[in-house]
Amino acid sequence: MIETERLILREIDPERDFDAWARAVADADTVRYLGSEPLDRAKAWRQMAMVMGHWQIRGFGFFSVIEKATGAWVGRTGPWNPEGWPQPEVGWLTSPDHLRKGFAREAARASVDYAFNTLGWEQVIHVILDGNEASMATAESIGSRYLRTCEGLAGVTDGTIHIYGQEKPRSGANSDD
């Protein structure tokens, strides 16, 4: 579990998280930059199971993001590296009920710190589909910069993706710099 000023990042709990997860991934605006159509409950359940399985396979994965003040499920954020990915990333999804509150930035920054300080990664990227200006702004707000553009991402899209990323701060450096 990771705590920030306003959030708790914890393991996904299907009993507590599924209804909010299913509502989020059923929203067309929420999933349009994930390379997905809106998901019905059955597909949302399978997606949640797949994300939980990533933890079993890789030893890390998305966290459920919970607002401390209300206990509400805000979204999912964390380290991610499925087959076909260009390299390990920290990704995020924010529920439409919790947009524009700075939660993605806060959770992503904590997840990048986790990737560097707990998982020992030397670099982290963010895979962002073309047009997702909000995610590009989030990436930049946590210290990542544009690295390159690619065409296609296995299992996700044949379209344009933008890779943002950052290096692990060297000893003595502050990750907020």
N, C-alpha and C positions, 0 to 999 in steps of 0.2 A: 504494500500500500504506500502511496505517495500522497503527501498533503501539501497543498499550496495555501495561499492566503484565503481563497474562497472555495477551493475544490478538494475533493478526495478522488484519487485515481486508484481504483481497486480492481481485483479480478472480476470478470463478468459473472454475474449471478443470474441464471435464466429465470429463476422464480421472481426475483425483484425487478429485473431489467427488461424482460422480454416485451411487455406491452408497449413501453415507451420506445424501445428499439424498433418494433414492428411499425409503430406510427411514423417514426422518422424515415425509415426506408420505403414506406408507402408514398411518401411525398415526392412528387416529380422534381421539384426544385432542389431538394436535398440530394437526390441520387444522380442528377443529370451529369455531374462531373465525376462520377464514380464509374462511368461506362456501363450503367445499369438502367433498366427500366424500373418504374416503381414496383416494389415487391408486395405480393399478398402475404398473409400471415404464414402460410406453409413455407414459402420461399424465404421469408425473413427468418424463420426458425432454422432452416438449413444453413442460411448465411451465418447466423449466430453460432451454430455448431461448428462450422468451418473455421470461424475466427477463433473459437475456443480450442479447436484442434491444432491451430498454429502454435499455441503455447506448448502442446505436447510434443510436436515435431521439432520446433526450434528452441524451446525453452524461454521464449518471450513472445509478446504479442500485444494486441490492443487491450487497453484498460477501459472499464466503464468509468465515465467521468460523472461525479455526483456533486451537486451544489451543496455545500455544508449547511447553508442557512435554511434550506427547504427540504433537503433529501432527494430532490428531483434528479432524474437521470438527464444529463446535459448532452451526452454523446459518447463517442469512443475515440480514444487517442492512444498512440503508442508506437513502439517499434514493430516493424513489419518487414518480412522478406520472403514472399512466396516464390515458388519456382517461376522463372522467366523474368523476375524483376532485375533492373539494371544493377542494383546493389541494395544493401539494407537501408530502409527509410524510416522516418517517423511520419505517420500520417494522422489525419483527424477527420472526424465527421461531427457536426454539431446539429442537434435537433432543431427543427424550425422554431420551436418554442423558446429557444435560448440564443438566438442569433444577436449579433451586434452588442454583446455584453462583455467582450474581451475574454470569454471562456476558452475559445480555441487557442488563442495566444498563450494564455496562462497554462493550459494543459500541455500544449506542444512544447513550451519552454521546459516544463518539468520533465517531459518525456525525452527531450534531447539530452538534458542533464543525466537522466537515468541511462540512456544509451551510452554516453561517454563514461560516466563514473561507475556504473554497475556492470554494464555489459562489456565495457572496455573498447567500444568502437572508436576508431580514429577519425571517421568521417560519417556524417549523416546526410541523407538526401531527402527530398520531398518530391514525389512524382505528381505533377499537377496538369490536368487536362486543359487544353487550349480554351481560353475564354474564362477560366475560373479566377477572375481578378481578386476575389476575396481571399482565396487561398494563397495567391501570390503575395498579397499584402501581409497575410499572417506569417508566411515564411520570412519575408523581409523584416517583420517586426521582431522576430526572435533571433535575428542575426544571420540568417541565410541569405545567399545571393544567387542570382541566376547563373547557372553553369552551362546549360546547353539545351537544345531542342532536338527531339527525336520524332520519328514517325512510327507510331504503333507501340503497343505494349501487350505482350502475350496474354491472351485471355480477357483483355479489357477493351481495347480499342485498336482500330487501324489508323485512327486520327493522330493529330499532333499532340505531343506532350512536352511539357517544359520541366526540366530538372533544376531544382534549387538545392542548395546544400551549404554545409559549413564543416570546417575542420575542428577537431577537438582542440580546445584551448591548451596551449603549452603550460607547463607547470609555472605557477606564479601569475598566470593570466586569469582574468575573471571572465566567466562565460557570458556575462551580461555586457561585456565591452563590444 
